[in-house]
């Protein structure tokens, strides 16, 4: 059996920051690795983008840099002296699907997710990522308030 892996879904919200801190604290006690994962969606950058009608832009460099600088880099810096093995990755796609896929690929033992995300409106209209993961992930979910 390999090292324990905690996957943390992050989106830059205060809730995902608390989920990251909780995962790091537990990882320090259990000698686990922590993988921060964020999912970028085309619709966030192109409001009129509809998956079925148009292809996403080919050059994603600017959007990826913005996501990394605003979400992933600050977390890596914040916890760099924690003694925890960490990795941070950005993927394109729907957050729930990206998180489930990465949890499977990384053989994560637990998923940490904030109770709410960046968009309160999206949470209300579409059902939250946390709620969807709780019903479909297949591994323990730590829902951090």
Phi and psi in degrees as a GROMACS rama.xvg file:
@    title "Ramachandran Plot"
@    xaxis  label "Phi"
@    yaxis  label "Psi"
@TYPE xy
-83.264  -172.199  UNK-2
-64.3658  146.645  UNK-3
-66.7244  136.394  UNK-4
-125.455  128.099  UNK-5
-108.993  123.182  UNK-6
-97.7532  129.901  UNK-7
-117.914  118.401  UNK-8
-80.473  120.387  UNK-9
-125.111  145.561  UNK-10
-139.763  9.19412  UNK-11
89.8665  -4.02532  UNK-12
-80.7999  163.157  UNK-13
-63.0978  -30.3134  UNK-14
-69.2708  -40.528  UNK-15
-71.5055  -31.3881  UNK-16
-62.9457  -39.5088  UNK-17
-68.5918  -36.373  UNK-18
-63.3749  -40.5987  UNK-19
-62.7442  -45.4104  UNK-20
-62.6767  -40.5159  UNK-21
-64.4052  -42.3691  UNK-22
-65.0893  -42.1612  UNK-23
-62.6736  -44.3671  UNK-24
-59.9312  -45.368  UNK-25
-68.7248  -37.8456  UNK-26
-62.478  -35.8279  UNK-27
-63.2203  -33.6986  UNK-28
-82.9915  -22.9355  UNK-29
-116.495  4.85076  UNK-30
55.4288  42.6834  UNK-31
-95.9596  160.992  UNK-32
-95.5676  148.807  UNK-33
-118.653  128.785  UNK-34
-115.564  114.935  UNK-35
-85.7727  130.61  UNK-36
-129.16  131.302  UNK-37
-124.952  148.488  UNK-38
-116.933  123.154  UNK-39
-97.4301  141.371  UNK-40
-119.359  137.958  UNK-41
-58.346  -39.3588  UNK-42
-61.0616  -24.7783  UNK-43
-66.1797  -33.6603  UNK-44
-96.5942  -24.3108  UNK-45
-130.842  92.6619  UNK-46
-55.419  -27.6775  UNK-47
-93.9783  4.47475  UNK-48
-69.8537  128.698  UNK-49
-126.389  122.234  UNK-50
-49.8569  -44.7167  UNK-51
-73.719  -20.851  UNK-52
-101.417  -23.72  UNK-53
-149.156  151.54  UNK-54
-79.8551  150.325  UNK-55
-66.4438  157.928  UNK-56
-60.8999  147.051  UNK-57
-75.1009  -34.1399  UNK-58
-95.2087  106.14  UNK-59
-104.46  5.17463  UNK-60
-55.1633  -48.0028  UNK-61
-64.3524  -44.3241  UNK-62
-65.0958  -42.2305  UNK-63
-63.9016  -41.6378  UNK-64
-62.1211  -41.4566  UNK-65
-63.4871  -44.2891  UNK-66
-63.9589  -44.914  UNK-67
-62.1792  -46.4035  UNK-68
-67.8287  -32.9462  UNK-69
-92.3429  -22.9744  UNK-70
-117.811  -57.6516  UNK-71
-78.5575  -47.3505  UNK-72
-58.6846  -44.2274  UNK-73
-60.7185  -36.6929  UNK-74
-67.5009  -44.0679  UNK-75
-61.1862  -40.6275  UNK-76
-68.3474  -42.4755  UNK-77
-60.2721  -37.6657  UNK-78
-108.171  14.4458  UNK-79
-61.7233  -26.7855  UNK-80
-99.6519  16.9758  UNK-81
-77.8375  -18.7942  UNK-82
82.0738  5.42745  UNK-83
-97.1769  135.967  UNK-84
-69.8215  122.618  UNK-85
-129.114  154.181  UNK-86
-145.138  146.384  UNK-87
-132.376  129.763  UNK-88
-137.969  148.309  UNK-89
-113.305  136.759  UNK-90
-132.055  151.324  UNK-91
-94.0757  132.679  UNK-92
145.549  -177.862  UNK-93
-70.3873  131.845  UNK-94
-51.3307  -46.6433  UNK-95
-61.2412  -45.4761  UNK-96
-67.2461  -42.3597  UNK-97
-60.8996  -46.2549  UNK-98
-64.4644  -45.4326  UNK-99
-62.0492  -44.2661  UNK-100
-63.1527  -43.7453  UNK-101
-70.1915  -35.6512  UNK-102
-61.2172  -40.4397  UNK-103
-68.1828  -48.5425  UNK-104
-62.158  -37.7145  UNK-105
-88.7231  -0.695493  UNK-106
52.9934  46.7148  UNK-107
-63.8474  143.333  UNK-108
-88.5872  -27.6912  UNK-109
-150.905  152.348  UNK-110
-114.03  129.589  UNK-111
-104.887  131.796  UNK-112
-146.363  144.05  UNK-113
-71.9877  151.518  UNK-114
-62.0982  -34.1833  UNK-115
-126.641  164.393  UNK-116
-112.363  -165.079  UNK-117
-64.469  -34.1757  UNK-118
-110.708  105.34  UNK-119
-65.5541  -36.8084  UNK-120
-63.5797  -46.5854  UNK-121
-61.4859  -39.1187  UNK-122
-58.4784  -42.4053  UNK-123
-71.8129  -41.3353  UNK-124
-79.517  -39.7506  UNK-125
-106.573  -8.81539  UNK-126
85.6146  136.991  UNK-127
-75.3338  155.598  UNK-128
-59.6482  -42.6546  UNK-129
-58.6368  -45.2423  UNK-130
-63.6635  -45.0185  UNK-131
-62.2835  -44.2746  UNK-132
-62.1943  -40.5779  UNK-133
-59.2311  -29.9844  UNK-134
-93.0912  -15.2278  UNK-135
-131.073  -8.94668  UNK-136
-70.8889  -35.8494  UNK-137
84.3929  -1.20455  UNK-138
-133.377  164.156  UNK-139
-58.931  139.261  UNK-140
-112.761  129.799  UNK-141
-101.982  109.187  UNK-142
-93.7132  110.108  UNK-143
-97.813  123.388  UNK-144
